[in-house]
Amino acid sequence: MHSKIAKKIFIVDDDQLQTTMLEDYLTREIKHHVTTFTTGEECIKHLDDQPDIIILDYNLNSVYNGAANGIKILEHIKKMDHAIRVIMLSSQEDYGVALLTVTKGAEDYIIKDDEAFEKIAEICAK
């Protein structure tokens, strides 16, 4: 059974189009409170806002040179608050990468495909 309770969700992705589409998808049926960030460093500055879930792109430094990648941000988030649920989002279909993110504390690893938004919404509903 899925909850219809709105959650505070952070989306961290340097792909603005992807971020906007995911935000629209997550607020369509359940009015989740979504905040978006283009770098992990921006997200970390706002962890005091106590998000329920963070959707974190694995490859964050493709647009902003010097930005930390998703693994480094995941580690930092978990050090600050181990209870925050983190969903890793990536275009990499590498089992090793997926396993690494889960061992570092990610709740799930979602590949950016046609079903990604639906999978994320399902996890957010839990």
Residue, then its C-alpha position, 0 to 999 in steps of 0.5 A: m500500500h502506498s502513501k498519498i502523503a506529500k514528502k519533501i524531496f530534493i532533486v540533485d542533477d546538473d541536467q536541467l531538462q531532466t530535473t524539470m521533467l522529474e519535478d513535474y512528474l513528482t508533483r502531478e498526482i501527489k503534491h510533493h514539495v520538491t527543491t532542485f539543485t544543480t550541484g551536490e554542494e548546494c544540496i548539502k548546504h540545505l540539509d537542515d531543511q530535512p528532506d525526506i528523500i534525495i534523488l541524486d544523480y551519479n554523474l554530477n560534474s558533467v556541467y560544473n567543473g570541480a563539482a563533486n560526483g554523486i558518490k562523494i555527495l552521497e557519502h557526505i549526506k550519510k555522514m551528516d544524517h544517515a536516516i535521509r533516504v537517497i535514491m541514486l539516478s544514473s545513465q550508467e548501467d554498470y552493476g559495479v556502480a550500482l552496488l557501490t552506491v548501495t553499499k555507500g547508503a543509497e536506498d536504490y539505484i535507478i537507471k535513467d530510462d523510460e521507466a525511471f520516473e515511475k520507479i522513483a515515484e513508487i519509491c517516494a510513495k513508500 
